[in-house]
Amino acid sequence: MKRVTSFICMMVLAVMAFAGTAQAGERAGAFSISPFVGGYVFDDDDQAWLKEHRLMGGLRLGYDWTDHFSTELVGSYMKGQYASVDRHFGIYSYHLDLLWNFMPRTAFVPYVAVGGGGTTVRYDGPNSHDGTFNAGGGLKFFMGDNLALRLDARHILDFQNKDLDDNIGNNWEYSLGLSFVMGGRKAAMAPARATAAPGGPAEEKAAAEPEPQPAPAAATEPTPGHYKYCMTLQGEFDIDKAIIRDDLRNQIAQVGNFMKKYPTTTAVIEGHTDNVGSYNHNMELSQRRAEAVVNYLVEQYGIDRSRLSAKGYGFTRPIADNATEEGKQKNRRIEAIIDCAFDVQQLPPPQRLCMSLVLDFDTGKADVKPQYRDEIAKVADYMKRYTTTTAVIEGHTDSTGTPEQNMKLSQQRAQNVVDYLVKNFGIERSRLSAKGYGATRPIAYNKTAEGRAQNRRINAIIDCVIQK
């Protein structure tokens, strides 16, 4: 038993070392094929005539009836040996097991199992057949949607005689293997648009077969004396986050004000991701992004929740190539399908003027590059023309270096841009503020030089102006 315990402890530590990077889990309707290898420990008292510890291998065929409940047909083989002489024989085991999965929709799935079956021992003479009952449990670590590392341990009662009160071996079995998962809920989750929307690229092959697109609805024209006003919303998110960025809040404000003015309009908020990570994780992340925008509209602008719906599409509807960091950033987005509204007013809607500023930096430096003078000059001209505007200059870094160093460097980058606007263009310092975020708000993946370059940046959040 000491060897069994040591093996289990080593495997648990190995699985936990990887647990932070995977996202997947059990899914109803899935089939699994699970080859495994391990060891079998015979009862010291009732089966002392057998050499105690043997290597074994086998295969499990499983089906998930629900996310929590599954069944498995298991077959295994080991070469038995007499304890006193060097003679071997084959031992075949077969049983049907019932499994209950805890936390089935996470990457780290523990489970308990019970089952029954039999064992056939092929001696030189007549074969022996014993009934068996097993109970135990294990852990599955999903390294993706369709692959899991699996650790299993069982206590096996071996009924060696028809009299259940006599000759019962208390054996142990432990194993390590892989589970290959096919089908299930993933195939059933093919996204479908609830309302006609502007065309986009084809869905990923990883999703279900592309659904037929409905025929476009005829454009509705306003009646004479009416104006048709339409509103759109598009914004991006940071890597693996569903937090609404400051630059997206201004756009959501336009939607909130539009829907307050036209109380019959409704909106479908769509969430999307890049293709890094598993299908299930990205589906959940995109849904959270859509719901974050819905909640913001409800809480900040008083839009009735019944007028809003959230739909996550994961990575199934990209608008850019995920092979580049820039493409991934474009795919981490929100889109809104918002009703158009008719208005009898003859005056056109007010013009909204906005200004943005994005700069990048060399590694480890906070100096403003000369080539960005023209971009900064445009911001200065805008702020001089509209004297009530203010700006928050945000500094960011890549992940190279310690968090403390990156926070200090990002603050210095933001402060240098503030100083540049004050000294070179005469913008009042009271209208400017600098904020460093270190490496906490990446817009690209730091594993590539291209991504790190994009993360070494300045973002300026500048007030918009309404012109009537």
Secondary structure, DSSP 8 states (H G I E B T S, - for coil): -HHHHHHHHHHHHHHHHHTTT------TTEEEEEEEEEEEE--TTTTTTB-SEEEEEEEEEEEESSSSEEEEEEEEEEEEEBSSSS-EEEEEEEEEEEEEESSTTSSEEEEEEEEEEEEEEE-SSS-EEEEEEEEEEEEEEESSSSEEEEEEEEEEEEE-SSSTTS-EEEEEEEEEEEEEEEESHHHHT----SS---------TTSSS--------------TT-EEE--EEEEE--TT-----HHHHHHHHHHHHHHHHSTT--EEEEE---SSS-HHHHHHHHHHHHHHHHHHHHHHH---GGGEEEEE-TTSS-SS-TTSHHHHHHHSEEEEEE--EEE---S---EEE--EEEEE--TT-----GGGHHHHHHHHHHHHHSTT--EEEEE---S-S-HHHHHHHHHHHHHHHHHHHHHHH---GGGEEEEE-TTSS-SS-TTSHHHHHHHSEEEEEE--EEE-
